[in-house]
Amino acid sequence: MSPNTTPEARRIERAAAERFDATLSIAPDASGLEELARNLEHRSHRRYAERPVPPELLQVLFACAFSAPSKSDLQQADIIHVSDAARRRAIVETIPDMPWIMNAPVFLIFCANNRRIRQIGEWRGKPFVNEHLDHFMNAAVDAGLVMMNFIRAAEAAGLGTCPISAVRNRADTVSGVLELPQGVFPVAGLCAGYPAEAGRITPRLPLNVTVHEDRYSESELREKIEAYDRRRHAVLPYRRQRNIERFGEAPFYGWSEDKARQYAVPERTDFGAFIRRQGFSLK
Ligand SMILES: Cc1cc2nc3c(=O)[nH]c(=O)nc-3n(C[C@H](O)[C@H](O)[C@H](O)COP(=O)(O)O)c2cc1C
């Protein structure tokens, strides 16, 4: 650590060590240190204080969210702010194992919207000839970027958030509750509010697994993942093992065992059919 360090530079170094077991250093006079530190210190929050989120702040966060880049400036994302308790309850009933959704001061659904661009084509008398998987993906990526911008802005404003892909568990029901028309589909929900607790940094795979130089590489991948399993287990062990009835109790239960077990069980296998019903051919 440099002797001329600043509190923000120290936060960056500390968070990088916790997150990646990496020794990073940054010049104390580099710009944007506060934002870099906040990015590195990200954590999802599932418990919220009773303090409400001011409506005018929420509008600013929406504006920040929709300042995200957009594929070809097509602007194929929407947010549905679910403020009606009955509608929220109807969504939460499809996700009984996530009570934090009902308790969050703010609940949003980030949607991909391929409908608007088709409507514009019709109004302007032009054929729509881009009915293919890439078009679906562009809208989904736009929605993801808008959600990420919202998360960053919310964290800067002192809020905590938790994305909820489980809104896709019963996408048909959730779409019905939100009255989503053809061409619009939910990508993820997001809980937001002032955090009730500090939370903690979740360790990630080391950067030498996920960052590649010039070409894709899997050099010593298995050893690196096993080392990550051990590092993560030392600071954030899983509280319970998945599917013990089928796989037994593992003497050492790390991230890779958890993820292997998670994907040994089919998940949202009907989502493709739902998306086709929403008007996407996915060709
Ligand atoms: C697209 C997406 C969907 C997610 N869905 C859920 C969810 O349904 N329920 C939940 O509790 N957390 C959900 N999460 C939060 C992740 O579990 C969390 O980001 C991950 O465990 C890493 O923790 P961290 O965000 O604190 O670093 C989701 C995250 C993303 C990016």
The ligand as an SDF file (V2000), in Angstrom:
LIG
                    3D

 31 33  0  0  0  0  0  0  0  0999 V2000
  -30.0570  -11.3360  -12.9050 C   0  0  0  0  0  0  0  0  0  0  0  0
  -29.9850  -11.6450  -11.4150 C   0  0  0  0  0  0  0  0  0  0  0  0
  -31.0170  -12.3530  -10.8250 C   0  0  0  0  0  0  0  0  0  0  0  0
  -31.0030  -12.6030   -9.4490 C   0  0  0  0  0  0  0  0  0  0  0  0
  -32.0660  -13.2400   -8.8850 N   0  0  0  0  0  0  0  0  0  0  0  0
  -32.1290  -13.3730   -7.5420 C   0  0  0  0  0  0  0  0  0  0  0  0
  -33.3020  -13.9150   -6.9260 C   0  0  0  0  0  0  0  0  0  0  0  0
  -34.2580  -14.3200   -7.5940 O   0  0  0  0  0  0  0  0  0  0  0  0
  -33.3340  -13.9620   -5.5670 N   0  0  0  0  0  0  0  0  0  0  0  0
  -32.2980  -13.4970   -4.7910 C   0  0  0  0  0  0  0  0  0  0  0  0
  -32.4040  -13.5560   -3.5730 O   0  0  0  0  0  0  0  0  0  0  0  0
  -31.1550  -13.0110   -5.3490 N   0  0  0  0  0  0  0  0  0  0  0  0
  -31.0600  -12.9190   -6.7020 C   0  0  0  0  0  0  0  0  0  0  0  0
  -29.9540  -12.3760   -7.2890 N   0  0  0  0  0  0  0  0  0  0  0  0
  -28.8490  -11.8930   -6.4330 C   0  0  0  0  0  0  0  0  0  0  0  0
  -27.6650  -12.8630   -6.4850 C   0  0  0  0  0  0  0  0  0  0  0  0
  -27.9820  -13.9890   -5.7120 O   0  0  0  0  0  0  0  0  0  0  0  0
  -26.4130  -12.1370   -5.9730 C   0  0  0  0  0  0  0  0  0  0  0  0
  -26.1000  -11.0940   -6.8550 O   0  0  0  0  0  0  0  0  0  0  0  0
  -25.2310  -13.0920   -5.8630 C   0  0  0  0  0  0  0  0  0  0  0  0
  -25.4700  -14.0690   -4.8760 O   0  0  0  0  0  0  0  0  0  0  0  0
  -23.9440  -12.3780   -5.5250 C   0  0  0  0  0  0  0  0  0  0  0  0
  -24.1020  -11.6440   -4.3370 O   0  0  0  0  0  0  0  0  0  0  0  0
  -23.8200  -10.0730   -4.3010 P   0  0  0  0  0  0  0  0  0  0  0  0
  -24.7640   -9.3880   -5.2660 O   0  0  0  0  0  0  0  0  0  0  0  0
  -24.0840   -9.6430   -2.8650 O   0  0  0  0  0  0  0  0  0  0  0  0
  -22.3950   -9.8530   -4.7030 O   0  0  0  0  0  0  0  0  0  0  0  0
  -29.9130  -12.1600   -8.6620 C   0  0  0  0  0  0  0  0  0  0  0  0
  -28.8550  -11.4750   -9.2820 C   0  0  0  0  0  0  0  0  0  0  0  0
  -28.8980  -11.2140  -10.6370 C   0  0  0  0  0  0  0  0  0  0  0  0
  -27.7540  -10.4620  -11.2690 C   0  0  0  0  0  0  0  0  0  0  0  0
  1  2  1  0
  2  3  1  0
  2 30  2  0
  3  4  2  0
  4  5  1  0
  4 28  1  0
  5  6  2  0
  6  7  1  0
  6 13  1  0
  7  8  2  0
  7  9  1  0
  9 10  1  0
 10 11  2  0
 10 12  1  0
 12 13  2  0
 13 14  1  0
 14 15  1  0
 14 28  1  0
 15 16  1  0
 16 17  1  0
 16 18  1  0
 18 19  1  0
 18 20  1  0
 20 21  1  0
 20 22  1  0
 22 23  1  0
 23 24  1  0
 24 25  2  0
 24 26  1  0
 24 27  1  0
 28 29  2  0
 29 30  1  0
 30 31  1  0
M  END
$$$$
